[in-house]
Amino acid sequence: MSQSVASNSGNSGNSGNSGNSGNSGNSGNSGNAGAAGGGGGCWFFPDRVDLPFVSTPAPNGVKSISAADYRFGHDGTFDRGWTAPWRAWHVLAEFTDTSAWRNRQRKPGEAPRRDGGLAITDWRTRLTAGGRSLQEAVDAEIDGMIRAAEDERADAMGEILSQSNEFISFFLGLLCARPGAHRATGALLEAASLVAVQYFKQIEDRRRPSQVCPALRPSIEVPGHSAYPSGHATQSFLIALSLEAAFADGPAAVMMQPVQALAERIARNREIAGVHYPSDTEAGRELAGVVFEVLKTTPRFRALIAAAKAEWA
């Protein structure tokens, strides 16, 4: 009897196979379905070599380009199949090829080497411009941020958290813009949000407010780079300038007041959160204006403005 029990109990070892249920963790790969969003900003399926809709026949009357060339997008059309983030990288490439970028400010407080370079006011000069000492000016900013944390943070927390990683969706929502119907507008906002702020953070290298005053207790994770200028402020004000150019003289121009108000609000939320000084915000506004003047000289950015303008005509 004991032998029979022993031999049957051996089968319970098969229950070890239940460990294979751990493979269900691979279902996490279903998250890759997010790629169906087209990399952000468009509602269509991305090209894949094992799916039939990567193939696009050549249009009637075209003899010099083979169907195979069209299949891989070699028709010379920049817009064909490029989603907003990737079109933004093309704009960035042209931006960094301008003389203004090549002659940009090199060190804190240093002017551009030649006319036409990119430069912003360094943070010490900005704070002491009114005649106060640097310590007095920083203390005043910190005091204002403490009051904002006490009076405004609770009401602003939803937006602070939502805007921590991205806020293009806030502008698209304000405009009631749909990715499928406003592809150029989406690409324009992506391009504006991508360009050139980290370089200036590096040369300014200003400590975050909570490193100066831990009592601020920021409500979100403090970014691992320096404070000046504010990236959120630069991006939101640059988006506003880009939309202003796209909406100029058109029916959508009436939207510029709420667009500008949203840009101000996004920048202000970073101060309320305790991760940026007000002077970081002002530097972001300045940098946005400087960058926009250069961006609008580049062919791809001008083309995006024109295409976005047509979407709102």
N, C-alpha and C positions, 0 to 999 in steps of 0.2 A: 504493500500500500504506500509506504513511504517513497519507494522508487517511482510509483506512478505520479504521486503529487509532485515530486521533484522534477520529473521530466516535463510535466505540463506547465509548471511554473516557469520553466525555461522559455516558453513561448512569450511570456510577458516581456522578454527582452525586445520583442518586436515593437513594443510601445516606444522604444527609443526612436523609431522612425517618425514618431510624432514631432520630433525635433525639426523635421523638414518643414513643419508649418512655419518655422522662422523665415522660410523663403518668401512668405507672404509679404515680408518687408519690402520685397522688390516691387510691390505694387506702388511704392513711392515713386517709381519711375514714371508712373502715369502723369506726374507733374510736368513731364516733357510735353504733354499735350498743350502746355502754354505756348509752345512754339507756333501753334496754329494761329496765334494772334499776329503772326507776321513780324515778330521782333518788336512789337509795341507800336501802336499808332495806326494799324490798319486791320481790317477784318477780312482776311483771306488766308488760304492755305499757303504755306511756304513751298517753294520748289523742292522736290526731292527726286533723285534719279530713278527711284522705283515706282513713281506715280505718273500717270499719263499726262497730267496737265502741266508738266514742264515743257511740253512741246507746243510751240506756237507756229503755225504755218506762215510762210512768207505771204505778204499781202499781194493782191493781184497787181500785175504789171511790174513787179520787182524781179529782175533777172540776174543781177550781179551778186546777190547775196543768197546763199543756199539756205534751205530750210534748216539744216543743221546749225548754221550760224545763228539763225533766229531762235533756235531752240535754246541756245546759251546766251541770248541777249546781245549778240554782236551787231545790232542794227544801228548803233550810234545814238540811240535815244537814252539820255540820262535818266529820264523819269520812269522808264519801263521796269516795273517790278521792284524798284528800290523802296524799302520802307523808311520811315522818317529818321530813325537813329543813324542809318547808314548814309543817307543823304547828308545828314549833319556832319558826318566825318569828312565828306568831300569839301564842305564849306570850310571846316577847320583847316584842312590841308591848304586851301587857297589863302586863308587868313594868315597862316604862318609863313607864307611865301611873300608877304608884302614887305616893303621896305620899312614900314612903321613897326612891324614886329621885329624885324632883324635889327633895328636901331633902338630897341626898347630900353627902358630904364634898367640899369645893371645892378645897382646897389642901393641900399636905403638912402633916401635923400639925394640921390644922384639924378641929374637931368639926362634926357636922351643925348646920345653922342652927336646926333645930327638932327636937323629939323625933320619933323614927320614921325618921330618916335613915339612909342606909347609910354606914358608916365603918369603916376598919380602922386598926390601930396602925401608925404610920409606922415605917420600917425603922430609923431611928436610935434611936428610943425603945425599940424591941424589943431591939436589940442591947446597949444600955447599961442595960437594966433590972436586970441582975445586979450592977451596980456597976463593971463594967469600962469602960475607955475605949473609944471607938468603934474606934480603931486596933487595940487588943488583941482586940476581939471579931471584927473582920473577919479579922485574921491567924489566929485560931483556926479560923474557918470555912474559910479557904483551906487551912490545914494539913490539916484533915480531908478536904477534897476531893482534895488531892494523894494522900493515903493511899488514898482510895476508887478513884482512877484507877489506882493501882499494883496494888491488891489485887483489885478487883472488876470493872474495866471490861472486861477480856477476856471474862469469863463473861457479862456483861450485854449485850454488843454486839448480839446478835441482837434482843433486846427493845428496846434503845435505838433501833435503826434502824426497827424495825416500828412503834414508838409515836411516832415523830417527827412524823408528820402526822395520824394518827388512832389512837384506841384503843378506840372504842366496840365494835369487833369483838371485843376481848379480853373485855369484859364479857358480850357475847352468847354468845361461845364458852364462857365459864365456866359460864353458866347453861343451856347447851345450848338457847338460844332460837333459834327459826327466824323469819325475817322475815315469812313468810306466816301463821304461827300466833300470833305475838306482836307484832302491829303496834303496839299501844298501848305496849308496853314499849319497842320501838325508838324510838317518837316521844318517850317520856318521857326516854330517854337523850340523844336529839338536843337536846331542849329544855334539859336540864341542862348540856350541853356548850356551848351557844350564848351563855348569858347572862353579860354584864357582868364582864369582867376587864380588858379593854384600857383602860378609863377609869382604873382605879386604877394601872395601870402608868404611865400618862401623868403623873398627879400625883405619883407617887413618884419616877419617873425615876432608878432606881438602875442604876449601871453593871454590866454582866455580869462574872462572876468572871474570865473570860479577859482582860478589859480591865484588870483590876487585877493579875492574875498570868498573863501570856502562857504561862508554863511549864505551865499546866494543859492546853494543847493539846486543846481539845474534840474529841470524836470525831465530831461532826456539825456541820453548818453552824450558826453562832451566829445565832439569830433577830435580826431587825433592829429590835427594840424593847427596852425596858428589862426588868430582871429581876424586879422586886418588884411584886406577888406572882407566884408561879409560876402560869402559866395551866394547865399540865398538872395541877398539884396542885389548883387550884381546881375544875377540871372533874371530875377523878376523885373527889374527896371529895364534890362536889355530886351526882354520879351515885350514889355510895354512899348518901347521905342520901335521895335520891329513891327508890331501890330499897328502902331500909329502910321508907319510908312505904308503898310498894306491897305489901311482903311482910308488914307488921305483922299479927300474929294469924292468919297463914295458914301452910299447910304449907311455903311457900318461905322462911319466916323462918330455917330452918336454914342457908340459903345466905349469910346476912349475914356470917358470919366470913370465908369466903373472898372475898366481895365487898370487904370492908374491907381485907383483906390485899392484894388486887389494887390497890386505890386507893393504898395505901401504897407498893407496889412501883413503880407507874407514876411517882409523885412522886419516889421515891428514885432511879430510873433517870436522871432529869434532873440530879440532883446528881452521880452517877457519871460522866455524860457530860461534865460540866464546864460546863454552861450555867446552872445555878442553885445558889445558896447554900442551906443548910439553912433559914435564916430565910425565904427565899422560899417554901419548902414550908410552913412554919408559918403564914405569912401567907395562903397559899392555903387552908389548912384553916380559918382564921378567916373568910376571905371567903366560903367555901362555906357555912358555918353562917349567916352574916348574910344572904346572898342567899336561902338556902332558906326562912328565916323569912318573907321577903317573898313569894317565889314561891308558897308554899302558900296565900297569901291570894287569889291570882288565879283566876278561874273556870276558865280553860282548863287550867291546870296541875293544879288539883284534879280536873278531869274526866279528865285523863290518868292521874293516880294511881289513880283509881277504876277506869278501864278496864283498866289494867295489873294491878291487884289481881284483877280478875275473870279475867284470863288465867291466873293462878296459883292460883286457888281449888281 
